[in-house]
Amino acid sequence: MIFPYLIHILILIGIYLILAVSLNLSLGYAGLLSLGHVALFGIGAYTSALLNINGVPFVFSFLLAGLLAGFFGFLLAFATGKLKGDYYALASLGFAFVVYSLLLNLTEITRGPLGIPGISKPQIFGWAIKDNFSYLIFLALVCFVSIFLINKIVNSGFGKLLGAMRDDETGLRILGKDTKKLKYKTMFVSGFFAGISGSLFAHYIGFIDPNTFYISELVLILTIVILGGIASLKGSITATFVVIVLSELMRFLPLPSAIIGPGRQIVYAIVLIIILMFRPRGLLGRIDLE
Amino acid sequence: MPEREDNEDEDEEEETPREARKRKQQKSNNFATVAVVIILILLSGYVYMGVTGNAIFGLGEKKGTVQETIKIGFMGPLSGDAASYGHGIKRGVELALKDSGLTNVEIIYEDTKCEGKEAVNAINKLINIDGVSVIIGEVCSGATLAAAPIAEENQVVMISASSTSPKITDAGDYIFRAIPSDALQGRFAANLVYKMNITNLSILYGNEEYGIGFKDVLKESFEELGGNVTAAESFERGSSDLRTQLTKIRQAKPQAIFIISNSPDSAVAALKQIKQLGMKIKVFGSEGLKGPEVAATKATGEGLIITSVSAGTEEFFEKYYREYGLQPEPFSSQAYDSFTALAETIKKGAKTGTEIKNALYGISFSGVSGEIEFDSDGDVSGNYDVYQLKNGTFVLF
């Protein structure tokens, strides 16, 4: 009976893999400390769920989720074009708050705090994914393609430019590169993958509400990316496994479950503090977190 | 490409120290990865030992005791902003376990924070690792709906003490609840109002799923009884200016007004503005009005009559107070009845999810929150109390 449980955990890992890797693209490679990532994840989840419930086939709702989240990523980059470093982080956190509050208050569209129940498992043309095992296979496929694409991007000339922008934006501009355009593109791609992972999340869990896409989730994905190491895809992949498995293993500790829930948040916080104090580049990171 | 060449030159100049640094970094990278992997293996080993160890202990115990232990899962918010509901329900369940006298039952608690994702995590763990055949929970309707398909697929019974969404009625054969659906409160309210010789009623309702659902049932049932709904006006959740709606209602000249609200702010505003507009009519309200904010309006809300799910019999109040030194919390009585219903089936010999499900459909007893008898959808019929606001406190009507 342990296999269904393992499949469930692997599915969660797959979803967070895409999310973490997409965050690492903007945070690690491009140096945009984007705390609004969780909102892009939420936009993807809501878009896909609402479209699918209203009769749009999964394939389209899935892709539209990515495109819309990507568009919002672009908007965020557009609106915060002049901000850098901590100021950008604050503005993007503000973006996360705004999206949360919209999800909560646009009750006619999002049903507000009641959330959206009954999101069905995907149906891809003729192939209906009913059990978790098939979902895992489908997810592994999407995951593989996403990581492959992001890996391609970061190792391309474009990826090198991102690294240069992170390390010395003014220098890059002196060389005649348009860093604004770089940011727009990065945020679009990062948002796109966050959006499709949101879609995969919504169709797996079957229920979403605004609280799913708020601070605690943001802390989780930041922990993953920072633990794994910024600008390291391998690091993010390793850290996703470590963090998700660790948080599930905590269930088995002989402690009252009322303590384990908050305990998990404490562990994330401790991991973040230890990393920042002793190993600012994370497990497999290539550059220090500033 | 001049800048690139420059870089390469630099590389060559610094090659030795850089390489050394790189090697060092590589080493520490490897070290960190190895450390993490070892920790993970140790932890999984610990858990594995824990799981199999328990199984061995379980076998050992089985020889001593005659009966097999039945594992019951509990899912609810034990941390987070809805934690007070979770703990109230947990206390209700524990009290019922104590009273049932069952010794072959083990309850495994999982915290879900009322979140869909956490509920799905928890139910996967409860079913696949602990092998529970029945789960008490979830607490919030959304989380219940997220977990229900998984319970249904694995033939595990879920029984909720607090999820009132009408959607749960159709959630599946294995999904029960000991609290009536929101849809039923409308019917109960219509009867209550009609019995007080009121034939002209106006409704002021919150424009959301809860409000609309309640209003539709109330209107339909009231008209079936022979009454007349002269006006039904909606407001947005949390809005504090309801004069437009109330003026329209005043023009319809009803004998009474029924306020359906989940928002204390709007409810208080409605009560105040009814007085300001000089409307001298009877005021009724849904259970959302039963809160300290409304009670604090005192003279403004005086005489307000509300319907509410039952908080439990007096005997239950005493028992609960003796055990915990607390008044029964919201849904404690429903939690008590949920477990009592399960205990009945277990006493009759039901063990697997399917056996418990079948037995639950045949159960009928008088619980602390009212009559417990599940209909074919796993719902109970309305067990409501009526309260009236008198001198700033809600007293049984």
Interface residues (C-beta under 8 A of the other chain):
Chain A: M1 I2 F3 P4 Y5 H8 L12 T107 R111 G112 L114 G115 P117 G118 L175 F201 Y204 I205 G206 F207 I208 D209 N211 T212 T238 V242 V245 L246 E248 L249 R251 F252 P254 P256 S257 A258 I260 G261 P262 R279 L283 L284
Chain B: E3 N29 A32 T33 V36 L40 L43 S44 Y46 V47 G50 V51 L78 S79 G80 A83 H87 Y109 E110 D111 K113 E115 G116 K117 E118 A119 V120 N121 N124 K125 I127 N128 I129 G131 S141 G142 A143 L145 A146 P149 S165 K167 N207 E208 E209 Y210 R237
